Amino acid sequence: MKNNLRLAMMSFADINNYGDILFSHVFDMELRNRIPDVEIDFFTPSTIDLEGYHYEGYNRLKVDGKYDGIFLAGGEVVHLFDERTWQPIYEKQQKQVVSKYASDTVWDWVDCQSAFKAWLSVGVRPFGDKWDELKINNTISSLDYISCRGILSKKILEGSNFESFNKKIEITPDLGWIFPQYLDSQNQRGKHYREFIPTDTEYLLFQVHNITEEEAKIVANDLREAKQKYGYQIVMMPVIHLWKDEVYLEQINKVAGEEFIVLPNNLSVVQMLDVIVHASLTVTSSLHVAITALADGVPASVFNKWQGSKLQDLYGLQFRTDFLVSEVTEFANIFEKLEFERQHSKSLSLYAQFMREKLKETFDGIVNRMTNSR
């Protein structure tokens, strides 16, 4: 391939969310594995330096005609809810969006001049009253490559028309399935988790957000019983900084008599990765904590009141819908299922291997297409 290939990657890493940050890292890893001298600039709605990467605030003039390829990679970011979603998030974090809308990092650049433009493994939210058929169809026509991370996202992008099947919109695994490989690529596996968790301690990793005081009491009691029955320490790790999940975790631990380990809420993504892959079991409200665990063969359940399309896609495609829990009354039953899966299931490791291989093929295919487009 010709030298000095220049790429731009769009994301929402600037909201400081575990998965959104790691999308940049694994995209960088995969492209450099195939094109060692590639130049990649990273764009987010606001300008920020985070976890060793500089993110430039997106503006159309910064990318139009300046890159060989432009990518939006990962995240449930394909929607048009600026007022409902992005505006409150950026205001809450006191971050200045450079372009007119935060969603311009998704939509605005698709007709810019570039040899190759792609959405890679994106999630799509139901558009509701924001459906804009002309905008969406023009976007699909303008992009050279589109892949969604699940069948529900694909169908939403096809206008929820179940008789339609647009072959241009492919389905590829979520980029989270290669998060543990990033840990290994940096030679960081096993170098962080013992900073917080005593040696020889086996643990159940737990994280949740958005629960009531009464629910916190129920969860605390169920976790204490699971600890006693299965012998795992309970380790709580804040992940969803935007919604202050550390408050809910501290509340649960207080009810439990402070007998659990609550990790700091400022861990780096590499530290969080190392904690996740060394857990015995995982229960979380975070999609990408669950995927990271599953990608490394750790049985994981999602405990989240909201069962959106992204969670249904993950557990539906895994044939594990009984591991998706939304009610606190169901919570206690999940531990036995996870422990049984840890001891007896062979499908988790095989499924994770399959997803990694599919992503390898996906990146191989993208690089080949970019080569042909130059």
N, C-alpha and C positions, 0 to 999 in steps of 0.2 A: 504494500500500500504506500502511496505517495506520502512523503514526510509532512510534518506540520499540519496534521488533521486537527481542525479546531471545532470543538463541540460546546454547546451550551446546554445545561441541564436546569430545568425548572422544578421547584419543589416548594413546600411550606415548612422547611426545616427551621425557619426563624421563629415559629411558635414554640420551639423548644420541646417538642414531643419525641419520645424515644424512637418510634418507627420512622417518623419524618426525617429525623437527623440521619439515621442509618441508611436510608435510601441513597443519599449522596455517597456515602462511604462504599456501599456495595456496588453501585453503578461505576464509581471510579475504579474499584478493584477489578471488576469484570472487563471494562474497556481496556485498562492497562495490561491485563493478562494477554490481551489479543493485539493491542496496538501500544507498545511500550512508550512511544514518544508522543502520544496523543496529548493535546492541550484541552483541558476542560474548565470552563468558567461556570460558576454556580449562581443561579438567580433565585431570589425569593421576593415576596412583595415589599419587604423592608430590607435595609442594609444592615448586616450584622456579621461579626466574627464569632464562630461557635464551633467548639470541639475540633479545633485545628483547621477549619475551613473558613474561607471568606465568601460570604454571600452578598452579591451585589443586588441592590434594589432594582427590580425589573422596570425597564422602560423600553418601549418598542424601538426607539432609535439606537439603543445599545446592542440590539441583536439583528436588526433587519439588514441582510446582505453581508453580515460579518462572520457567519459561521458555516461550516460544511454540514453540520447537523444540529438540530435543536430537538431536545427531548423533554417531555414531562414524564417522570418516572416514579410510580408508586403513589399510594395513598388514595383515600376516598375523597377525591378533590374535584371530580367532574360533576358540577352542578352550577346553578346560577343564584345561589343564596348569599349574595354579598351583604344585604341588610340584615338577614336573619343569622348568618353564621360568621362570615369573615369580619365584618365591621365590629361586632361586639368583642371578638377575640383580640383584634389588634388594638382596640381601645382599652380593653382590660389590661393588656400588656404594655400600654403606652408606647406603641411602635408606630412609626410613620410609614404608611404605604406610599411608595414612590409614584406608581402609575395611578390612573383614575380609580381603578378597582383592584382589590386583591386578586380577584378571579382572572385578571388579565394575564397572570402567569399560566393560566390554563387555556384561554381562548384567544387572546389578542394577537399572538405571534403566528398563528397557524397559516396565515397567508403571507407571512414575511418571505423574503427571498432567501432560500437555502436549498442545497441539493437534497437534503433529507430531513423530514420532520415527522416526529413520532410521539404517540402516547404509548407508554410501556407499562403493562400490568397495573392499570389504574382501576380504582373503584368508582362506581357511578351511583349517586344518590337518586332516588325518585324525584323528578323535577316538580311534580305537583302543578301549581298554578304558574310556575316559571318556565314551563315547556315552551321552547322557541324552535319550531320545526325548521325554519329557514336557516337559523344560526347553526343548529346542530348538523343539518345535512350539508351545509357549506363547509363546516369543519371536517366532517368525515371525508368529503371530497378532496379537501386541501391537504390532508395528512397523507404521508407515504406509507405509514404503518400505524395500526391501532391494535392494542391488545388490552382486554379487560381481565381482571383477576378472578372472575367467576361468571357463571351463566346468568345470574340475576342482573349483574352489572351490564352484561351484553344485551339482555332483553330490554332493560330500561333505556339504553342508548338506541335501541331499535324501536323506540316509541311504545314499549310494552305490547307490541304486536306479536302474539305468539305464533302467528302463521308466517311471520317474516324471519329470514335468516340471511343476514348480510355477511358474506364470506370475508369481506375486507376486515370486519371486526373479529379478531381472533381472541382466544382465551389462553392465557398463560398464567403460571403460578405467581402468587404474591412474592415480591422480592424478599419478604421476611424469611422465606425458606432457605436463603443463603446467608442470613445474619451470622450463624455460628461459623461459617467459613471465613467471614471477615475477621473474627476473633483469632482463628488459626493463622490467617494470612499475616497478622500483626505479631504472631508468636506471643499472644497474651493469655492463652488458655491456662487456667489454674493459677494465675499470678495475682489475682485480686480478691476472690471471694473469701479467702481465709483472713483477710484484713478485718472482716466484720463477723465472721462465723467461726466459732471454736473448732479446732482440729478434731477430726473423727466425728463431727456432728452431722448426721443425716437430717435433712429438713424438707418440710413442705413449704413451698414458696406461695405466699398469699398476697393479693392486692385487690382492693375494691374501692369504689367511690360512689357517692350519691346514695347513702342509706340513712335511715332515721335512727334516733337513739334507741328505740325499741328493737329495731332490726340489728343494731350493733350488739345488743345484749344476747340475742339469739345466736348470732354469728360467733361471738366470743365463746359462748357455751359449747357450740358445736365444734369449734376449733380445739378447745381444751379436751373434749372427749376424743377427738381424732388423734390428738397428741398422745393421750394415754393409751389408746387402743393400738396404734400402729408404731409408736415409739419415735415419731419424727418431731424434732423441734419445729415450731412455727416461726418462719422468718417472713416479715412483712417488708415489702419494698415499695416506696412511693415511685410512681412512674408518670402519672398524669398530672403534671405540675400545674397545668392551666386550671384544673378543677380542684386543686389542693387535696389530693387523695391522702396526703400525710395526716390531715386532720381526722379523717375517718379511721385510719389505721391506729392512730394514737388513742382514739376513743375506744376502739375494740380492745386494744391492749390494756387500757386502764380498767375496763370492766373485768378483764381476765386476770387482774391482780399483777400486771406488769410481768407476766411470766413468758411472754414471747419476745423475740428480737425484732426491733423496728429499726431498719436501716436509715441512714441519713437521706434527706430528700434532694441532695445535690450530687449524686453519683454521676460519673461520666457514663456514656453509652457503653464503653468497653467494660467498665466495672459492672454495670447492670447485666450485660451479656454473660459475663463470667459467673455471676450469681445465678442466673437463670439456668444455664446449661449444667450446673452442678447440683441442681435440686433433684430430689427423688420424685416429687409430685408437684404440680402447679395448679392453683386455682386463682383466676384473675379476671378482672373486668376489661383488661386491655387485649385487643385483638393481637397485637404484635408481640406482647409477652407470651401469649399462648402459642403463636406460630413459632417463635424462637425455641420454646421448650419442645414442641412437637418436632421441629426440624432436627433436634438433637436426640430424639427418642425418649423424651421425658413426657409421660402422660399428663395432659393438661385439659382443664375444664374452664369454660368461661362462665362466670357468675355476673350477669348484667341484666338489669331490669328492662333494658331496651334490646330487643332482638331484631336489629336492623338487617338489611340485606347482606352486609359484609359478614356478620356473624353466621347467618344462615348459610351463606355460600361456603364458608370455611368448614363448618361441621357437616353440612349436607354433602359436600364433595368428598369428605372423609368417611361418610357413612357412620357418623358418630353423633347424631343429633341429640342423643340422650345425655351428652356431656355439655350441652348448652342449657344453662339454668338461669331462670329469670325471677323465681320466687324464693324468698328466704325459707319457706316451708320445705322446699326441695333440697336445700343446701346440704343438710346432714347426710343425705343418701349418696352424695357424689364421691365421698372418700373411699367407700368400699369398691365402687366401680373403678376408680383410678388405681387403687392398689392391686386389684385383680388384673387390670390391664398391664401394669408394670411387671407383674410376675409371669403372666401367661401370653400376652399378645406378641405376635411376630409382625403384625401388619403395620404398626407404627413406624418401625425402622425402614421397612420396605417402601412405605408410602413416602417417607421423607427422602429416601434415595431417589425415588421416581421424580419427585418434584425438583430436586437439585439437578437431575439429568435433563429434565424438560427446560429448566432455566438456562442450563449450559447450551442446549440446542437453540434456545431463543436468542441468546447473545451471539452465538456463532452466526445465526441467520441474519441478525441485524448488521453485524460487521460486514458480512458478504454483500448485503444489499447496499450499504453505504459505499463499499468499494465500487460496485457497479454503477452507482449514481454519480460518481465524480467524472 
